[in-house]
Amino acid sequence: MSDLRIGMIGYGFMARAHSNAYRKVANFFDLKRKPVLQAACGRDKKQLRAFAKKWGYAAMETDWRKLIERDDIDAVDICAPNNLHCEMALAAAKAGKMILCEKPLAMDVKEGKKMVDAVTKAKVRNMVWYNYRRVPAVTMAKQLIDEGKLGRIFHFRAKFLQDWTIASDLPQGGTALWRLDVKAAGSGVTGDLLAHCIDTARWLNGEVDQVSAMTETFIKKRKHTLTGKVQKVGIDDACAFLARFKNGSLSTFESTRYARGHKAQYVFEINGEHASIAWDPHDLHRLEFFDHRDEGKLRGWRSIHITDGDHPYMDKWWVPGLQIGYEHSFVHGVADFIQSLETRKSVQPDFKDALRTQAVCEAVLKSAKKGKWVKV
Ligand SMILES: NC(=O)c1ccc[n+]([C@@H]2O[C@H](COP(=O)([O-])OP(=O)(O)OC[C@H]3O[C@@H](n4cnc5c(N)ncnc54)[C@H](O)[C@@H]3O)[C@@H](O)[C@H]2O)c1
């Protein structure tokens, strides 16, 4: 087993989720390459040292350009805010490194295209961390759809609800609150939360043809953490949109950070000619399935416990009946990435695929601004 030396940019939420995945993957999956936590990068030396020590990174860099230039790094993992993804990815591609980039791919389609061009030109393996695809129940939904169990699909319904930005005195910007600053995030719930729903929807139901959206910014001004000045809020606090898919199905998407009581409620439901599927991350190991072709008196929603050896990824974990969680979706991401190096097939979603999700996000924001349907 040869090493896959990881250079991690960031030491926040996703850097922890990914570091955990790199450490675990070789204990559960049979792979030809084993991730090694080679170097971590962050600007604050004290916090970086604590992170590197906790996760076992061999080296540290406070400048991300230096990390990318290192000869002892094979793959760069971008876990920094959205406004840095493009610049970091371009530099990593130029240095010939493989890239694992957090979602959304970029701030907008223009940046995303540059990133796709850069990895194509450099011929470097690339992946975007849309991790929900790799929750076994969601992967199973994909299998059922591809097997034709649902038949023709009529509806895709998704929502992603949170409630953490309701306080009007919450500032915007800076290390902790970059998601509220449009210059760091690019958009609000559209790029942060709906991007996940769009990625899953495209994966399960094909491409989106057109969208009609509305957005709202409920708190119009917030103090900026870095400048101390009260500034206009440029992000969308909430977004709801209708979509027509190329397969003829109709869809609704909703996301907000103002749904009191909801912390991370990402749910979707798909209704087909023969059957329906529903998934809820609060019970993420369960897939709800209704099949109209069942015998009439027994027909009803069944709740499948996705823990059996013939369920996606589950033969790698515990015995049937015992479940796994959120963090395992990232372990599966690393496993699939490494397997793609063996099979030499691209790992999905790659930059090119994630650019299509970016294009839907951009069409959604444009539609909300214009008050019109927009073709993707
Ligand atoms: N896949 C998912 O489910 C998921 C979940 C959360 C976040 N994300 C994405 O992951 C990315 C990071 O989000 P997060 O929640 O980990 O944020 P975070 O705020 O917890 O961490 C961001 C990290 O980037 C570092 N950073 C900022 N500027 C930097 C610079 N110039 N050089 C080096 N490091 C720098 C910060 O110090 C911090 O460690 C975002 O793109 C976000 O959209 C994805």
The ligand as an ORCA input file, in Angstrom:
! r2SCAN-3c Opt
* xyz 0 1
  N     -19.857     19.125      2.523
  C     -20.488     19.691      3.541
  O     -21.466     19.171      4.047
  C     -19.993     21.002      4.073
  C     -20.326     21.385      5.396
  C     -19.786     22.575      5.881
  C     -18.983     23.364      5.069
  N     -18.718     22.985      3.798
  C     -17.840     23.811      2.927
  O     -16.498     23.679      3.427
  C     -15.793     24.896      3.290
  C     -15.264     25.295      4.670
  O     -16.365     25.402      5.560
  P     -16.204     25.101      7.121
  O     -17.575     24.899      7.660
  O     -15.182     24.077      7.361
  O     -15.687     26.517      7.574
  P     -14.854     26.891      8.863
  O     -15.083     28.344      9.056
  O     -15.166     25.946      9.981
  O     -13.364     26.623      8.388
  C     -12.766     27.385      7.372
  C     -11.285     27.261      7.543
  O     -10.618     27.997      6.507
  C      -9.515     28.650      7.077
  N      -9.079     29.757      6.230
  C      -9.735     30.895      5.942
  N      -8.972     31.694      5.175
  C      -7.816     31.038      4.970
  C      -6.613     31.334      4.284
  N      -6.452     32.483      3.619
  N      -5.603     30.432      4.298
  C      -5.751     29.261      4.944
  N      -6.860     28.920      5.628
  C      -7.871     29.798      5.644
  C     -10.042     29.096      8.437
  O      -9.011     29.407      9.328
  C     -10.789     27.844      8.872
  O      -9.931     26.923      9.484
  C     -16.779     25.887      2.691
  O     -16.577     25.971      1.310
  C     -18.144     25.289      2.984
  O     -19.132     25.645      2.048
  C     -19.202     21.819      3.298
*
